[in-house]
């Protein structure tokens, strides 16, 4: 008797080798899988721009890195609390010192550019098709930094918008690094702020766009889709697989999706190397806890 829906994932024509250079960008789900890859011994760069949710902002960040386009003081802004931010970056870059912010952004841009030239795999996680633009300039905003809603115009990307932008970007990436393989996925995390109905429409747009990208005439076998969204919603549909907020996947769910990812993209040799690296990482964490003295301990 089958008590759950099983998502069939076609075996990839290529595999990710142990210790490969992997760049992961996108929603916070990329952080989860990226953390697994780091602990598994991969040379993984995880969300170097900070968490980004929509395909347009992710593409823009990669494009700026490929072109190594630097920012200046005129490209950032200061809020009412004296903190400087970039509309193009996550708040993890924000700083009370404008020079520190600009220097950090430009250093990251060059670091990602160097990494992309040698990367084996790019993992892209789309979170939402909803984007925001500054009313005053029409500039695409990757992060609103908790500024007034009245400053922004809210829009929804179409699948065609996403396909056009990403096909051009993928062609550019291919010219920079012909060996680069790309895995697309859609975050299973729902965007409650938009409302659940809008969230469903948004996820559908992302799924349609990715399907057209990987199956278009101009695509190649190096661009593929991993169904983390479907695994979470269909295989792990019980709420016991969700965190306390009932929105994010639980640690158990993330581990299950990670296992499915390994089964799809790792051969047995790589799985063994990753398992060993994970074990060593857990042991190192245990040693740190054991060696840590509590206050007033003797």
C-alpha positions in Angstrom: 0.0 0.0 0.0 1.4 3.4 -1.0 0.9 6.0 1.8 2.6 8.9 0.0 3.0 10.3 -3.4 6.5 9.7 -4.8 8.0 12.2 -7.2 10.0 10.5 -10.0 13.2 12.5 -10.8 14.9 11.6 -14.0 18.6 10.7 -13.5 20.8 13.5 -14.6 23.1 13.0 -17.7 25.9 14.4 -15.6 26.9 14.2 -12.0 28.5 16.6 -9.5 31.9 15.4 -8.5 33.1 15.4 -4.9 34.7 18.7 -4.0 33.3 20.5 -7.1 33.0 24.3 -7.2 29.3 25.1 -6.7 27.7 28.5 -6.6 24.2 28.6 -5.0 22.0 31.7 -5.3 18.4 32.7 -4.6 15.9 32.3 -1.8 16.7 31.1 1.7 16.2 27.5 0.5 19.5 27.9 -1.3 21.1 28.6 2.1 19.7 25.2 3.4 21.1 23.1 0.5 24.2 25.3 0.3 25.0 24.6 4.0 24.7 20.9 3.3 27.2 21.2 0.4 29.7 23.2 2.5 29.6 20.5 5.2 29.8 17.9 2.5 33.2 19.1 1.4 32.3 21.0 -1.7 33.9 24.3 -2.6 30.5 26.0 -2.3 29.8 29.7 -2.4 26.4 30.2 -0.9 24.2 33.3 -1.6 27.2 35.8 -1.9 24.7 38.6 -2.6 22.6 37.6 0.4 19.1 36.1 0.1 17.4 37.1 -3.2 13.9 35.9 -4.0 12.8 36.9 -7.5 14.4 35.8 -10.8 15.0 39.4 -12.1 17.1 40.4 -9.1 19.0 37.1 -9.1 19.8 37.5 -12.8 20.7 41.2 -12.4 23.2 40.3 -9.6 24.8 37.6 -11.7 25.0 39.9 -14.7 26.7 42.6 -12.6 29.2 40.1 -11.4 30.0 38.7 -14.9 30.6 42.3 -16.1 32.4 43.2 -12.8 30.3 46.3 -12.6 31.3 48.3 -9.5 29.0 50.6 -7.4 29.8 53.9 -5.9 28.4 56.1 -3.2 25.7 57.4 -5.6 24.3 53.8 -5.9 23.5 53.4 -2.2 21.3 55.3 0.3 21.1 56.1 4.0 18.0 55.5 6.0 16.7 57.6 8.9 18.8 55.6 11.4 22.1 56.4 9.7 22.5 53.0 8.2 23.6 52.7 4.5 21.9 50.1 2.2 22.0 49.0 -1.4 18.7 48.4 -3.2 20.4 45.6 -5.1 21.6 43.7 -2.1 20.4 42.0 1.0 20.6 43.8 4.4 23.6 41.6 5.4 25.6 44.2 3.4 24.2 47.2 5.2 26.6 49.3 7.3 26.8 52.4 9.3 29.8 53.4 7.2 29.2 54.1 3.5 32.7 53.3 2.4 32.5 49.9 4.1 29.3 49.1 2.3 30.6 50.1 -1.1 33.9 48.3 -0.6 32.2 45.1 0.5 29.8 45.1 -2.5 32.6 45.6 -5.0 34.8 43.0 -3.4 31.9 40.5 -3.5 31.3 41.3 -7.2 34.8 40.5 -8.2 34.9 37.4 -6.0 31.8 36.0 -7.6 33.1 36.9 -11.1 36.3 34.9 -10.4 34.3 32.0 -8.9 31.9 31.8 -11.9 34.8 31.5 -14.4 35.9 28.2 -12.6 32.5 27.0 -11.2 31.3 23.5 -12.1 27.7 24.0 -11.1 25.3 26.9 -10.5 22.2 26.2 -8.4 19.5 28.8 -8.8 16.4 28.8 -6.5 13.5 31.1 -7.4 11.2 32.1 -4.6 8.6 34.5 -6.0 7.6 36.2 -9.3 6.7 39.4 -7.4 9.1 42.3 -7.8 9.3 45.8 -6.5 10.5 48.9 -8.2 11.3 52.4 -6.9 8.5 54.7 -7.9 10.9 57.6 -8.5 13.2 55.9 -10.9 11.7 52.6 -11.9 14.8 50.8 -10.6 14.4 47.1 -9.7 14.7 46.5 -6.0 16.1 43.3 -4.6 15.4 44.3 -1.0 13.1 47.0 0.4 15.1 47.3 3.6 11.8 47.9 5.6 11.3 51.3 3.9 7.8 52.8 3.4 5.5 50.9 1.0 4.7 54.2 -0.7 8.2 54.3 -2.2 7.6 51.2 -4.3 5.5 49.9 -7.2 4.7 46.2 -6.9 4.6 44.1 -10.1 4.4 40.5 -11.1 6.8 39.0 -13.6 5.4 36.9 -16.4 6.9 33.6 -17.4 8.0 35.3 -20.7 9.8 38.1 -18.8 11.8 35.5 -16.9 12.5 33.3 -19.9 13.8 36.2 -22.0 16.1 37.5 -19.3 17.5 34.1 -18.3 18.1 32.8 -21.8 20.3 35.8 -22.4 22.1 35.4 -19.1 22.6 31.7 -19.7 24.2 32.4 -23.1 26.5 34.9 -21.5 27.4 32.5 -18.7 28.1 29.8 -21.3 30.5 32.1 -23.1 32.3 32.9 -19.9 32.4 29.3 -18.6 31.4 26.6 -21.2 31.6 23.8 -18.7 29.1 25.4 -16.3 26.1 23.3 -15.5 22.9 24.9 -14.1 20.3 23.4 -11.8 17.1 25.4 -11.4 14.7 24.8 -8.5 11.7 26.6 -7.0 11.6 27.2 -3.2 8.8 25.3 -1.5 8.6 28.1 1.1 5.3 30.0 0.7 5.3 33.8 0.6 2.5 34.5 3.2 2.7 38.3 2.8 1.4 38.1 -0.7 -1.5 35.9 0.3 -1.7 32.2 -0.4 -3.7 32.6 -3.7 -1.1 35.0 -5.1 1.7 32.7 -3.9 0.3 29.8 -5.9 0.0 31.9 -9.0 3.6 33.2 -8.4 5.0 29.7 -8.0 3.2 28.6 -11.2 4.8 31.4 -13.1 8.2 30.3 -11.9 7.6 26.7 -12.7 6.4 27.6 -16.2 9.4 29.8 -16.9 11.9 27.2 -15.8 10.2 24.5 -17.9 10.5 26.7 -20.9 14.1 27.6 -20.2 15.3 24.0 -19.8 13.2 22.6 -22.7 13.6 25.4 -25.2 15.3 24.8 -28.6 18.3 26.9 -27.4 18.8 25.0 -24.2 21.3 22.2 -23.6 21.5 19.2 -21.3 23.6 21.2 -18.9 20.5 23.2 -17.8 18.1 21.1 -15.7 15.3 21.3 -13.1 15.3 19.8 -9.6 11.7 19.4 -8.1 12.2 20.5 -4.5 8.9 22.3 -4.7 7.0 19.2 -5.8 8.8 17.0 -3.2 7.8 19.3 -0.4 4.2 19.7 -1.5 3.4 16.2 -2.7 5.8 13.8 -0.9 6.0 15.7 2.4 2.5 17.3 2.5 2.0 16.5 6.2 2.5 19.4 8.6 4.9 17.4 10.6 7.5 18.2 7.9 7.1 22.0 8.6 8.8 24.2 11.1 6.9 25.9 13.9 5.8 28.7 11.6 4.0 26.2 9.3 5.8 27.9 6.4 9.4 26.7 6.3 10.4 23.1 5.9 11.5 21.4 9.0 15.1 20.1 9.4 13.8 16.6 8.6 12.2 17.8 5.4 15.4 19.6 4.3 17.3 16.4 5.0 14.9 14.4 2.9 15.1 16.8 0.0 18.9 16.8 0.3 18.9 13.0 0.1 16.8 13.2 -3.1 19.3 15.8 -4.5 22.2 13.4 -3.7 20.4 10.5 -5.4 19.9 12.6 -8.5 23.3 14.3 -8.9 25.9 12.3 -6.9 27.4 8.9 -7.9 28.2 6.4 -5.2 31.8 7.6 -4.9 30.7 11.2 -4.3 28.1 10.1 -1.8 30.8 8.2 0.2 33.0 11.3 0.2 30.2 13.6 1.3 29.1 11.2 4.1 32.6 11.1 5.4 32.9 14.9 5.3 29.6 15.3 7.0 30.6 12.9 9.8 33.9 14.8 10.3 32.0 18.1 10.5 29.6 16.7 13.1 32.5 15.4 15.2 34.2 18.8 15.0 31.0 20.5 16.2 30.7 18.0 19.1 34.3 18.6 20.1 33.7 22.4 20.2 30.7 21.9 22.5 32.5 19.4 24.8 35.6 21.7 25.0 33.5 24.8 25.8 33.5 25.6 29.5 30.4 27.0 31.1 30.7 30.2 33.2 32.1 29.6 36.6 33.1 26.1 35.7 36.4 24.7 37.0 
